Amino acid sequence: MSGRKYSKYEKARIVGARALQISLGAPIIIEIPKDVIDPLRIALVEYENEAIPMTVKKRSRAK
């Protein structure tokens, strides 16, 4: 997403949280194909198009 590199765990958290929002009635942010109705697939399409308005705050590791 916009040059950011998310780990597979961060991506799963972002997409999962967005899919839950969509399944509970949140509006879909971008235009999606008519055949896509699964909230998880919709969230993945939004993620791939950099349309999910979520960020990940990373903690700095103690040395």
HULIN-V650516 format. One record per pair of residues at least 4 apart in sequence whose ideal C-beta (glycine too) atoms are under 7 Angstrom apart, sorted by sequence separation. I is the first residue (numbers start at 0). J is the second residue. If there is no record, write none. Layout:
i=I j=J
i=I j=J
This chain:
i=5 j=9
i=7 j=11
i=8 j=12
i=9 j=13
i=10 j=14
i=11 j=15
i=12 j=16
i=13 j=17
i=14 j=18
i=15 j=19
i=16 j=20
i=17 j=21
i=18 j=22
i=19 j=23
i=21 j=25
i=27 j=31
i=31 j=35
i=37 j=41
i=38 j=42
i=39 j=43
i=40 j=44
i=41 j=45
i=42 j=46
i=43 j=47
i=44 j=48
i=0 j=5
i=5 j=10
i=20 j=25
i=35 j=40
i=45 j=50
i=46 j=51
i=21 j=27
i=35 j=41
i=45 j=51
i=35 j=44
i=31 j=41
i=31 j=44
i=27 j=41
i=22 j=38
i=29 j=45
i=21 j=38
i=28 j=45
i=29 j=48
i=18 j=38
i=21 j=41
i=18 j=39
i=21 j=42
i=29 j=50
i=28 j=50
i=18 j=42
i=17 j=42
i=14 j=42
i=17 j=45
i=14 j=43
i=14 j=46
i=13 j=46
i=17 j=51
i=17 j=53
i=16 j=53
i=13 j=51
i=13 j=53
i=9 j=55
i=1 j=49
i=0 j=49
i=5 j=55
